């Protein structure tokens, strides 16, 4: 192989690398990461995009070059030269994909293992999926009644472990900006971990087809500072109002009796303002 050919191949390789890096750095296939886990997943995905872009350009470039360079000339009825294969080429196109797949497998496993690690000061929350809504429970004083929330609140930069269960059929817990997904399986408790790094409002999306209301099974996720998170959890506490005198009735006491489930009123009635 002469110097000119080597120089040309080097320029082509540099061009392919630049094109791959450009596509990997500018793609918008994934949402903007809002958790530490999403950042590692995005880095892995972008690395795969770089490799896929380079391979795509090599294959398509070779195809177009062959179509143009070796096209049949008018009036040429001769056969091409007999080619019985090349062991060097076959070894090359087998070894390179094997190395790429092995490298991506190791990288992917490292990302997965890092997402499963126990982190200090992890906050454990509970999520329950049912047709067609999510409900969330928070750590609280066992002596105080606390309502479930239809909106997930998590403190910023705090490791979270969500314990997930399903009340009826399979559901899928997914926050795209957090880069995590996990099945909610009836009769089992699954879990997912993430550390939110960007304050804001996001959505929990069910990704398992769970019935005719599957498309609307979305709940808000609020990432906020610790003080606002603590205030939200405090607001879920239920404190009994003053019991009315015999013969008197108050809306506050009626609401408390309803939500206490003492008489089973919640089987037919609910109070939207109390998230029941």
N, C-alpha and C positions, 0 to 999 in steps of 0.2 A: 504494500500500500504506500503510495507516494506521499510526499509532504503536503501537496495541495489537497489531496483527498482527506488526509487527517485534519487539516485546518478547516475544511468545509464541515466535516462531521462534528468537530469541536464547536463551531459556530451554531450548527443546528441544535446540538445538545444544550448550549447556553440559551438559545431561543426557547427551546421547550421548557427548560427550568424556569425561565422568567415568566412564560405564559402560565405555567402551573401555579407558581407562587402568586401571580396576579389574581387568577381565578379563586385560589384558596383564600386570599386576603379580602376579596371584595364580594364573595357570594353572600346572599341573604336568604339562604334556605332555612336557617334556624332563627328563632326569635332572639332578641338581645338577651344575653344571660343575666339572670337576677339571683343566682346562687353560686356558691363555690363549685358545686358539682356540675352545674350547667357550663361553667367556664372550661372545665376539663373535658367535658363531652364535646363542646364546640371546638376545642383545640384538636381533639382526635378526629372529628368530622372534617375539619379544614385540612388536616394532613392527608386524609383519604381523598379529598377533592383534588389536592395537588397531584397526587399519584395518578388518580383516575384521569385527570386532564392531560397529563403527559402521555399516558398510554393511549388515550383516545386520539391525540394528535399524531402519535407515531403510527398507529394502525391506519387511520384515515389518510395520513400523508403518504404512507407506502402504497395504499390502494389507489389514490389519485395519480401518484407518480407512475405506477405500473400501467394504469389505463392510458396515460398520455405517452409514456416512453415506449411501451411495447405494443401499442395498438397495431392492428393489421394494416399494412399498406395496400393501396388499390392495386389489384392485379397480382398480389403475392399469394400464391397457392401452396407454398412450401410448408413443410412441417417444422416445428421448433426442435431445438436440440434435445435429445433424450437426457433427462436428469433423473438419477436414481436416489437422490437425497444427499444430505450432508449431516454427518454425525455431530459436527461442531455446532451447526445451527440448531439442531434438535436439542442438544444438551443446553445450549444457551437459552432457548425459549422455554425450556423446562425449569432450569435452575433459577432464572431471574424471577418468574412468578412465585416459585416456592419460597425464595428468600423474602419477597414482598409480603406474601401471606403470613409467613412465620413472624416477621417483624410486626405486622399489624395485629396479629393475635396476641403477642406479648404486650404490646402497647395497650390494646383493649382490655386485657386482663388487669393490668396495673390500674387503669382508670376504674374498672369495676370494683377491684379490691379496695381502692381508696374510698369509694363511695359507701362501702360496707363497714368501714372502721368505726369502732366506738370512740367518741370524742368526749373530752371532759365537759362537765356542766351541760350535758344534753337535756333538753326539755322534751318530755314525753307527752304527746297529745293523742287523743283517740278520735277516729273518724268512722262514721257508720254510713254505708251507702244503702239506699232503698229506692224503689221506684217512686218518684224520680227526683231525688234530692239527696244532698249530703248533710249530715249533722256532725257537730264537733263538740267534744268535751275537753275540759282543761283541768289541770291539777288544782285542787281547792281543799279547804278545811272540810273534813268529813262530817263535821257537826253542822255544817251550813248547807242548805239546799241550793244547788246551782243549776240553772237552766242550760240546756244544750243550745249551741249557737248555730244558725244557718249560714254564718259567715266566719271563715277561718281567719283568725288573727295570730300573727307570729312576730316575735321580737327580732329586730334587726341584728345580724351578725351573731346569732345564737344557734348552736347546733340543734336541730329538731329531729325527733324520731316519731313518725306517725304510725300508730298501731291501727290497722285497717280491718274492718269486718263488713260483711254484707248481711242484710236482714232477709233478703228474699232470693234474688238471682245474682249471677256474677255481674260485677261492675268493674270499672277501671279508674283508679285514681291517677290523674295526670295534670300537672301544672307545667305547661310547655316552657315557660321562662325559667323554671327550676331544673329542667333537664332530667326529671325523674318520672317513672311510670310504675305502677304496681297494681296487680289484680286484687279485687275485693271478692273473696270466695266465701260462700255460706258455710258456716261450721268451722271456719279456720280464721286465725288472726295472722295477717301478713304485715309487713312493715316496710317503710321507706325512710331514707334519711336525706336531709338537705340542710344547708346553712344559708339562709337568705342574706344577700349582700347589697340589695338595692331596695330602698323604701319605695312604696307605691302600691297600686291595686292591680291584682291579676285575677285569674279564674281557675278553679278546679273544673276539669272537663272529664266526663265519663267517656272512655274510648271503647268500652265493650257494648255491643248492641244488646240493650237490656229491656227492650219493649218499645211501645209506640211513643213514649215520651222521652226516649233516649236523647234526642237532639236538644232538649231543653234542660238536661241534667247538668247545670252549670251553677256553681256557687262562687261568690267573691272571695278572694284572698287578700288580706291587708297586711303588708309588711310595715311595721312602725317601730318607734323607739320603745325602750323598756317601760318608760313611765306610761305611755299611752296604752301599751299592752296590759299592764297591771290594772289600769283604770277600766279597761274593757272587761277583763275577767271579773273585777269587782262589781261591775254593773249587772252581771248575770246572777248575782246572789239574790235569793228570795227571802225577804224578811216578813213575818206575819204582821198584818195590820191589827189595829185594836179590834177585839171581838165586840160586835154590837150587843146591846142589851136585848133581853128576850123580847121578841115581837118586832124588833127593828131589823132593817136590812141595809147593807151598804154594798156598793159595787166592788170596793176594794176587798171586802171579806169574801164576797162571792167569787171573785177572781182567784183569791188564795185557795179557797176550798176546791175550785175546779182544777187548778194546777197541782194541788197536793195529791190528787187521784184517790182521795180517801173514800169517795162514794162511787168511783167509776164514771164520773160525769164526762170525762174526756173521751169515752167511747163514742159519744154522739156530738159533743160540743167542743169548741176550741175558741181560744182568744188570740187572734193574729198579733195583737200588740204585745203579747207575752211570748211570742214564738212557740206556741204550743201546737 
